Amino acid sequence: MFTNRNWNLCLSGLLVAAAAGYAGAATAQMPAAITAPGEAVITTVHASGAQLYECKPGTDGKLSWSFREPIATLMLDGKTIGRHFAGPTWEHVDGSAVTAKSVGNAPGATAGDIPWLKLEIVDHRGKGALEDVTTIQRVNTHGGVLQGSCTKASDIRSVPYSADYVFLRKS
């Protein structure tokens, strides 16, 4: 007899197999500097937004653009499921959120694309979709690099970008 428990086990097995296949495909093209061995993909979301830069004096006293913060909408299957902002922080609509620090990077496809990143979670908030996340990979970046010089301290510029964020957990 095919019970609900059997159905759930069967469905779980299919989801694990699909995730393993996806993770394997993603890892094959992943730059070594941002791989996450021993971790499994929870989900991948698309982000669309802007990278904000501020004109500041550098250590040499000359003005230059300094990265300030990201502002992006997180989407899954065409639906908004969260946001990405300073911290860097990712917040899901269910109230769960993570903050991370960069621990690895690889160049984007062009000089105008922000780097791909490996980010290690340093703080969790709330229960929900992001509560088990241990690592995030930012991949498939497009845009986000500010070109040119700045001439007025405290000027702020935004540069459109998009990326995919791969949320992982320890296996």
C-alpha beads as a LAMMPS data file, in Angstrom:
LAMMPS data file: protein, C-alpha beads

171 atoms
170 bonds

1 atom types
1 bond types

-500.0 500.0 xlo xhi
-500.0 500.0 ylo yhi
-500.0 500.0 zlo zhi

Masses

1 110.0

Atoms # bond

1 1 1 0.000 0.000 0.000
2 1 1 1.300 3.472 -0.922
3 1 1 0.887 5.592 2.234
4 1 1 1.490 9.302 2.769
5 1 1 4.744 8.385 4.521
6 1 1 5.900 6.379 1.479
7 1 1 4.881 9.233 -0.822
8 1 1 6.832 11.740 1.326
9 1 1 9.903 9.479 1.347
10 1 1 9.678 9.040 -2.421
11 1 1 9.260 12.788 -2.985
12 1 1 12.141 13.543 -0.582
13 1 1 14.373 11.106 -2.459
14 1 1 13.551 12.760 -5.778
15 1 1 14.248 16.232 -4.362
16 1 1 17.574 15.121 -2.872
17 1 1 18.574 13.489 -6.173
18 1 1 17.597 16.601 -8.117
19 1 1 19.499 18.867 -5.701
20 1 1 22.553 16.613 -5.863
21 1 1 22.465 16.714 -9.651
22 1 1 22.137 20.495 -9.616
23 1 1 24.908 20.889 -7.045
24 1 1 27.192 18.682 -9.092
25 1 1 26.505 20.669 -12.243
26 1 1 27.055 23.968 -10.404
27 1 1 30.285 22.771 -8.779
28 1 1 31.746 21.631 -12.122
29 1 1 31.765 25.257 -13.344
30 1 1 32.433 26.895 -9.977
31 1 1 35.813 28.650 -9.611
32 1 1 37.966 26.898 -6.995
33 1 1 38.177 30.047 -4.848
34 1 1 34.455 29.958 -4.100
35 1 1 33.666 26.231 -3.937
36 1 1 31.996 24.905 -0.799
37 1 1 33.021 21.262 -0.348
38 1 1 30.825 19.248 1.994
39 1 1 27.871 21.593 1.586
40 1 1 24.543 21.001 -0.120
41 1 1 22.412 23.460 -2.068
42 1 1 19.274 24.605 -0.248
43 1 1 18.081 26.959 -2.986
44 1 1 19.294 29.386 -5.647
45 1 1 17.629 32.776 -6.043
46 1 1 18.061 35.555 -8.563
47 1 1 18.825 39.086 -7.375
48 1 1 18.222 42.286 -9.257
49 1 1 19.148 45.676 -7.864
50 1 1 22.048 48.085 -7.495
51 1 1 25.482 48.347 -5.954
52 1 1 25.849 51.709 -4.163
53 1 1 29.162 53.573 -4.077
54 1 1 30.233 56.647 -2.107
55 1 1 32.925 59.157 -3.063
56 1 1 35.459 59.200 -0.201
57 1 1 39.057 60.212 0.393
58 1 1 41.424 57.229 0.323
59 1 1 44.423 56.695 2.603
60 1 1 46.386 58.897 0.193
61 1 1 43.811 61.706 0.570
62 1 1 42.608 61.410 -3.041
63 1 1 38.896 60.949 -3.735
64 1 1 37.785 57.590 -5.070
65 1 1 34.638 55.498 -5.216
66 1 1 34.187 53.161 -2.260
67 1 1 31.601 50.370 -2.175
68 1 1 28.866 51.274 0.308
69 1 1 26.093 48.654 0.119
70 1 1 23.923 46.452 -2.094
71 1 1 20.189 46.939 -2.536
72 1 1 18.435 44.086 -4.346
73 1 1 15.223 42.140 -4.642
74 1 1 15.516 38.347 -4.303
75 1 1 13.333 36.353 -6.690
76 1 1 12.457 32.692 -7.096
77 1 1 10.320 31.452 -9.996
78 1 1 9.454 35.071 -10.875
79 1 1 8.153 35.894 -7.383
80 1 1 9.739 38.233 -4.849
81 1 1 10.885 36.145 -1.869
82 1 1 13.139 38.593 -0.056
83 1 1 15.685 41.362 -0.155
84 1 1 19.439 41.853 0.043
85 1 1 20.960 44.880 1.732
86 1 1 23.859 46.250 3.821
87 1 1 25.559 43.851 6.183
88 1 1 25.625 42.084 3.767
89 1 1 22.253 40.654 4.764
90 1 1 19.715 38.455 2.972
91 1 1 16.176 38.516 4.378
92 1 1 13.429 36.087 3.387
93 1 1 9.738 37.036 3.423
94 1 1 9.206 34.422 6.174
95 1 1 11.291 36.604 8.539
96 1 1 14.454 34.494 8.521
97 1 1 17.661 36.350 7.685
98 1 1 21.418 35.814 7.494
99 1 1 24.411 38.129 7.562
100 1 1 27.704 37.016 6.039
101 1 1 31.325 37.929 5.408
102 1 1 33.294 37.365 2.227
103 1 1 35.839 34.518 2.427
104 1 1 36.638 34.008 -1.263
105 1 1 36.190 35.626 -4.665
106 1 1 36.645 35.086 -8.372
107 1 1 36.442 37.606 -11.213
108 1 1 33.168 38.300 -12.995
109 1 1 32.898 37.483 -16.703
110 1 1 33.769 41.055 -17.785
111 1 1 35.472 44.095 -16.229
112 1 1 32.010 45.597 -15.659
113 1 1 30.767 42.617 -13.612
114 1 1 31.230 42.476 -9.851
115 1 1 33.185 39.434 -8.616
116 1 1 31.706 36.072 -7.768
117 1 1 31.892 35.515 -4.003
118 1 1 31.906 32.852 -1.340
119 1 1 30.337 34.223 1.840
120 1 1 30.382 32.597 5.268
121 1 1 27.361 33.145 7.512
122 1 1 28.196 35.062 10.699
123 1 1 24.668 35.636 12.048
124 1 1 21.206 34.054 11.769
125 1 1 17.864 35.641 12.642
126 1 1 14.471 33.949 12.818
127 1 1 13.186 30.537 11.826
128 1 1 12.425 29.729 8.218
129 1 1 14.002 29.204 4.822
130 1 1 17.392 30.686 5.765
131 1 1 17.846 29.221 9.269
132 1 1 20.161 26.362 8.148
133 1 1 22.247 28.378 5.669
134 1 1 26.009 28.226 6.375
135 1 1 27.441 29.574 3.101
136 1 1 26.282 31.729 0.184
137 1 1 27.835 31.840 -3.270
138 1 1 27.247 34.897 -5.486
139 1 1 27.550 33.737 -9.098
140 1 1 26.524 34.745 -12.623
141 1 1 27.052 38.421 -11.882
142 1 1 26.172 41.052 -14.444
143 1 1 27.061 44.725 -13.985
144 1 1 27.569 46.478 -10.663
145 1 1 31.057 47.953 -11.232
146 1 1 31.280 51.747 -11.108
147 1 1 33.584 53.231 -13.736
148 1 1 35.115 56.705 -13.629
149 1 1 36.421 59.100 -11.023
150 1 1 34.602 61.042 -8.339
151 1 1 35.107 64.738 -7.685
152 1 1 32.891 65.541 -4.701
153 1 1 33.168 63.802 -1.309
154 1 1 29.961 62.129 -0.125
155 1 1 28.466 61.831 -3.630
156 1 1 26.609 58.527 -3.996
157 1 1 26.126 56.568 -7.228
158 1 1 24.226 53.384 -7.932
159 1 1 25.114 50.845 -10.589
160 1 1 22.528 48.236 -11.678
161 1 1 23.513 44.607 -11.179
162 1 1 22.068 41.139 -11.158
163 1 1 23.394 37.880 -9.730
164 1 1 22.369 34.457 -8.560
165 1 1 22.785 33.621 -4.883
166 1 1 23.274 29.960 -4.020
167 1 1 22.328 29.205 -0.397
168 1 1 24.095 26.160 1.067
169 1 1 24.117 24.151 4.299
170 1 1 26.547 21.654 5.791
171 1 1 25.863 18.136 4.460

Bonds

1 1 1 2
2 1 2 3
3 1 3 4
4 1 4 5
5 1 5 6
6 1 6 7
7 1 7 8
8 1 8 9
9 1 9 10
10 1 10 11
11 1 11 12
12 1 12 13
13 1 13 14
14 1 14 15
15 1 15 16
16 1 16 17
17 1 17 18
18 1 18 19
19 1 19 20
20 1 20 21
21 1 21 22
22 1 22 23
23 1 23 24
24 1 24 25
25 1 25 26
26 1 26 27
27 1 27 28
28 1 28 29
29 1 29 30
30 1 30 31
31 1 31 32
32 1 32 33
33 1 33 34
34 1 34 35
35 1 35 36
36 1 36 37
37 1 37 38
38 1 38 39
39 1 39 40
40 1 40 41
41 1 41 42
42 1 42 43
43 1 43 44
44 1 44 45
45 1 45 46
46 1 46 47
47 1 47 48
48 1 48 49
49 1 49 50
50 1 50 51
51 1 51 52
52 1 52 53
53 1 53 54
54 1 54 55
55 1 55 56
56 1 56 57
57 1 57 58
58 1 58 59
59 1 59 60
60 1 60 61
61 1 61 62
62 1 62 63
63 1 63 64
64 1 64 65
65 1 65 66
66 1 66 67
67 1 67 68
68 1 68 69
69 1 69 70
70 1 70 71
71 1 71 72
72 1 72 73
73 1 73 74
74 1 74 75
75 1 75 76
76 1 76 77
77 1 77 78
78 1 78 79
79 1 79 80
80 1 80 81
81 1 81 82
82 1 82 83
83 1 83 84
84 1 84 85
85 1 85 86
86 1 86 87
87 1 87 88
88 1 88 89
89 1 89 90
90 1 90 91
91 1 91 92
92 1 92 93
93 1 93 94
94 1 94 95
95 1 95 96
96 1 96 97
97 1 97 98
98 1 98 99
99 1 99 100
100 1 100 101
101 1 101 102
102 1 102 103
103 1 103 104
104 1 104 105
105 1 105 106
106 1 106 107
107 1 107 108
108 1 108 109
109 1 109 110
110 1 110 111
111 1 111 112
112 1 112 113
113 1 113 114
114 1 114 115
115 1 115 116
116 1 116 117
117 1 117 118
118 1 118 119
119 1 119 120
120 1 120 121
121 1 121 122
122 1 122 123
123 1 123 124
124 1 124 125
125 1 125 126
126 1 126 127
127 1 127 128
128 1 128 129
129 1 129 130
130 1 130 131
131 1 131 132
132 1 132 133
133 1 133 134
134 1 134 135
135 1 135 136
136 1 136 137
137 1 137 138
138 1 138 139
139 1 139 140
140 1 140 141
141 1 141 142
142 1 142 143
143 1 143 144
144 1 144 145
145 1 145 146
146 1 146 147
147 1 147 148
148 1 148 149
149 1 149 150
150 1 150 151
151 1 151 152
152 1 152 153
153 1 153 154
154 1 154 155
155 1 155 156
156 1 156 157
157 1 157 158
158 1 158 159
159 1 159 160
160 1 160 161
161 1 161 162
162 1 162 163
163 1 163 164
164 1 164 165
165 1 165 166
166 1 166 167
167 1 167 168
168 1 168 169
169 1 169 170
170 1 170 171
